[in-house]
């Protein structure tokens, strides 16, 4: 998941959905929390310095969108 969320490839979205639906919900939530923390720090660093033009990653906004969808797809354990 940490590599899929920032991946600009369109094929990452279906994989994220399958992983979110099939994996343990608690594990998904922990991973997504780590990703959100990383995005927060990336946003703080972006404010301090204008970006280097990292084109191999999605924008933080699109990454956040994928995190939100992952939360929606994950199912709590019965």
Residue frames as a rotation matrix with the C-alpha (Angstrom) as fourth column:
UNK 1
0.558 0.830 0.000 0.00
0.830 -0.558 0.000 0.00
0.000 0.000 -1.000 0.00
UNK 2
0.381 -0.425 -0.821 2.70
0.221 -0.821 0.527 2.56
-0.898 -0.382 -0.219 0.79
UNK 3
-0.734 -0.677 0.040 4.03
0.167 -0.122 0.978 2.15
-0.658 0.725 0.203 -2.75
UNK 4
-0.441 0.643 0.626 0.61
0.895 0.267 0.356 2.03
0.062 0.718 -0.693 -4.41
UNK 5
0.418 0.687 -0.594 -0.90
0.738 -0.638 -0.219 5.19
-0.530 -0.347 -0.774 -2.95
UNK 6
0.177 -0.356 -0.918 1.65
-0.223 -0.923 0.315 7.62
-0.959 0.148 -0.243 -4.49
UNK 7
-0.600 -0.443 0.666 2.00
0.455 0.496 0.740 5.61
-0.658 0.747 -0.096 -7.73
UNK 8
-0.446 0.426 -0.787 0.82
-0.602 -0.793 -0.088 7.65
-0.662 0.435 0.610 -10.74
UNK 9
-0.976 0.050 -0.213 -0.10
-0.130 0.651 0.748 4.50
0.176 0.758 -0.628 -12.70
UNK 10
-0.239 0.970 0.049 -3.84
-0.918 -0.241 0.316 4.18
0.318 0.031 0.948 -13.35
UNK 11
0.087 0.237 -0.968 -3.61
-0.122 0.966 0.226 0.44
0.989 0.098 0.113 -12.68
UNK 12
-0.885 -0.461 -0.062 -2.79
0.026 0.085 -0.996 1.14
0.464 -0.883 -0.063 -9.03
UNK 13
-0.479 0.762 0.436 -6.39
-0.869 -0.480 -0.118 2.09
0.120 -0.435 0.892 -8.20
UNK 14
0.487 0.703 -0.518 -7.93
-0.585 0.703 0.404 -1.38
0.648 0.106 0.754 -8.82
UNK 15
-0.152 -0.621 -0.769 -5.09
0.324 0.704 -0.633 -3.01
0.934 -0.345 0.094 -6.90
UNK 16
-0.897 -0.121 0.425 -5.63
-0.306 -0.526 -0.794 -0.64
0.320 -0.842 0.435 -3.98
UNK 17
-0.005 0.983 0.181 -9.32
-0.956 -0.058 0.288 -1.53
0.294 -0.172 0.940 -4.00
UNK 18
0.470 0.160 -0.868 -8.66
-0.142 0.984 0.104 -5.29
0.871 0.074 0.485 -3.97
UNK 19
-0.559 -0.740 -0.374 -6.06
0.326 0.219 -0.920 -5.01
0.763 -0.636 0.118 -1.21
UNK 20
-0.770 0.299 0.564 -8.40
-0.595 -0.655 -0.466 -2.80
0.230 -0.694 0.682 0.85
UNK 21
0.265 0.958 -0.105 -11.30
-0.875 0.285 0.392 -5.23
0.405 -0.012 0.914 0.43
UNK 22
0.598 -0.001 -0.801 -9.40
-0.063 0.997 -0.048 -8.46
0.799 0.079 0.596 1.04
UNK 23
-0.461 -0.871 -0.170 -6.74
0.161 0.107 -0.981 -7.59
0.873 -0.480 0.091 3.62
UNK 24
-0.161 0.306 -0.938 -7.26
0.979 0.173 -0.112 -7.45
0.128 -0.936 -0.328 7.36
UNK 25
0.579 0.521 0.627 -9.09
0.494 -0.836 0.239 -4.18
0.649 0.171 -0.741 8.10
UNK 26
0.893 -0.285 -0.348 -6.97
0.218 -0.404 0.888 -3.41
-0.394 -0.869 -0.299 11.17
UNK 27
-0.065 -0.971 0.230 -3.77
0.739 0.108 0.665 -3.78
-0.670 0.213 0.711 9.16
UNK 28
-0.044 0.128 0.991 -5.15
0.884 -0.456 0.099 -1.57
0.465 0.881 -0.093 6.39
UNK 29
0.886 0.436 0.158 -6.08
0.309 -0.808 0.501 1.12
0.346 -0.395 -0.851 8.92
UNK 30
0.572 -0.750 -0.332 -2.59
0.349 -0.144 0.926 1.06
-0.743 -0.645 0.179 10.44
UNK 31
-0.316 -0.695 0.646 -0.95
0.893 0.013 0.450 1.35
-0.321 0.719 0.616 7.02
UNK 32
0.217 0.482 0.849 -3.28
0.745 -0.643 0.175 4.17
0.631 0.595 -0.499 5.99
UNK 33
0.951 0.069 -0.301 -2.53
0.272 -0.645 0.714 6.05
-0.144 -0.761 -0.632 9.21
UNK 34
0.076 -0.994 -0.073 1.19
0.559 -0.018 0.829 5.81
-0.826 -0.104 0.554 8.42
UNK 35
-0.317 -0.143 0.937 0.55
0.935 -0.210 0.285 7.09
0.156 0.967 0.200 4.90
UNK 36
0.685 0.637 0.355 -1.49
0.543 -0.770 0.334 10.02
0.486 -0.036 -0.873 6.23
UNK 37
0.714 -0.512 -0.477 1.33
0.299 -0.393 0.870 10.90
-0.633 -0.764 -0.127 8.61
UNK 38
-0.306 -0.860 0.408 3.79
0.759 0.038 0.650 10.83
-0.574 0.509 0.641 5.72
UNK 39
0.008 0.407 0.913 1.50
0.864 -0.463 0.199 13.06
0.504 0.787 -0.355 3.65
UNK 40
0.920 0.325 -0.219 1.24
0.392 -0.740 0.547 15.52
0.015 -0.589 -0.808 6.52
UNK 41
0.282 -0.903 -0.324 5.01
0.335 -0.224 0.915 15.74
-0.899 -0.367 0.240 6.79
UNK 42
-0.395 -0.386 0.833 5.35
0.903 0.003 0.429 16.05
-0.168 0.922 0.348 3.01
UNK 43
0.486 0.671 0.561 2.89
0.719 -0.671 0.181 18.95
0.498 0.315 -0.808 3.08
UNK 44
0.860 -0.238 -0.451 4.88
0.219 -0.627 0.748 20.69
-0.461 -0.742 -0.487 5.80
UNK 45
-0.150 -0.980 0.130 8.11
0.527 0.032 0.849 20.25
-0.837 0.196 0.512 3.83
UNK 46
-0.129 0.193 0.973 6.43
0.971 -0.174 0.164 21.55
0.201 0.966 -0.165 0.66
UNK 47
0.875 0.484 0.007 5.46
0.464 -0.842 0.274 24.70
0.139 -0.237 -0.962 2.53
UNK 48
0.555 -0.739 -0.382 9.07
0.127 -0.378 0.917 25.26
-0.822 -0.558 -0.116 3.56
UNK 49
-0.580 -0.786 -0.215 10.63
-0.193 -0.124 0.973 24.61
-0.791 0.606 -0.079 0.14
UNK 50
0.342 0.664 -0.665 9.17
-0.849 -0.085 -0.522 24.78
-0.403 0.743 0.534 -3.32
UNK 51
0.712 0.100 0.695 9.10
-0.071 0.995 -0.070 21.22
-0.699 0.001 0.715 -4.77
UNK 52
-0.408 -0.912 -0.043 11.82
-0.326 0.102 0.940 19.62
-0.853 0.398 -0.339 -6.84
UNK 53
-0.003 0.497 -0.868 9.21
-0.999 -0.049 -0.024 18.57
-0.054 0.867 0.496 -9.39
UNK 54
-0.794 -0.233 0.562 8.90
-0.303 0.952 -0.033 14.93
-0.527 -0.197 -0.827 -8.32
UNK 55
-0.234 0.727 -0.645 6.80
-0.969 -0.116 0.220 13.72
0.085 0.676 0.732 -11.22
UNK 56
-0.646 -0.057 -0.761 6.96
-0.208 0.973 0.104 10.06
0.734 0.226 -0.640 -10.26
UNK 57
-0.805 0.440 -0.397 4.47
0.558 0.337 -0.758 10.58
-0.200 -0.832 -0.517 -7.41
UNK 58
0.047 0.905 0.423 0.89
0.777 -0.300 0.554 11.73
0.628 0.303 -0.717 -7.37
UNK 59
-0.367 -0.072 0.927 0.09
-0.309 -0.931 -0.195 15.04
0.877 -0.358 0.320 -5.76
UNK 60
-0.999 -0.021 0.039 -0.69
-0.044 0.263 -0.964 14.89
0.010 -0.965 -0.264 -2.03
UNK 61
-0.346 0.938 -0.031 -4.34
-0.855 -0.329 -0.402 15.67
-0.387 -0.112 0.915 -2.83
UNK 62
0.237 0.412 -0.880 -4.70
-0.786 0.614 0.076 12.66
0.572 0.673 0.469 -5.14
UNK 63
-0.669 -0.499 -0.551 -2.86
-0.045 0.767 -0.640 10.47
0.742 -0.403 -0.536 -2.64
UNK 64
-0.866 0.408 0.290 -5.29
-0.384 -0.171 -0.907 11.58
-0.321 -0.897 0.304 0.05
UNK 65
0.049 0.906 -0.421 -8.19
-0.999 0.045 -0.018 10.71
0.003 0.422 0.907 -2.26
UNK 66
-0.054 -0.141 -0.989 -6.81
-0.371 0.922 -0.111 7.17
0.927 0.361 -0.102 -2.61
UNK 67
-0.957 -0.283 -0.063 -6.43
-0.031 0.316 -0.948 6.87
0.289 -0.905 -0.311 1.16
UNK 68
-0.497 0.845 0.195 -10.07
-0.762 -0.318 -0.565 7.90
-0.416 -0.429 0.802 1.65
UNK 69
0.266 0.578 -0.771 -11.22
-0.862 0.501 0.077 5.34
0.431 0.644 0.632 -0.93
UNK 70
-0.485 -0.521 -0.703 -9.11
-0.144 0.840 -0.523 2.68
0.863 -0.152 -0.482 0.79
UNK 71
-0.920 0.239 0.310 -10.85
-0.329 -0.043 -0.943 3.44
-0.212 -0.970 0.118 4.09
UNK 72
-0.057 0.982 -0.181 -14.20
-0.957 -0.106 -0.271 3.09
-0.286 0.158 0.945 2.35
UNK 73
0.207 0.096 -0.974 -13.28
-0.671 0.738 -0.070 -0.24
0.712 0.668 0.217 0.73
UNK 74
-0.801 -0.562 -0.205 -11.86
-0.247 0.623 -0.742 -1.84
0.545 -0.544 -0.638 3.86
UNK 75
0.313 0.928 -0.204 -14.27
-0.264 0.291 0.919 -4.01
0.912 -0.234 0.336 5.79
UNK 76
-0.104 -0.313 0.944 -14.17
-0.989 -0.071 -0.132 -4.44
0.108 -0.947 -0.302 9.55
UNK 77
-0.862 -0.274 -0.427 -13.55
-0.234 0.961 -0.146 -7.94
0.450 -0.026 -0.893 10.82
UNK 78
0.100 0.982 -0.163 -16.75
-0.248 0.183 0.951 -9.82
0.964 -0.055 0.262 11.77
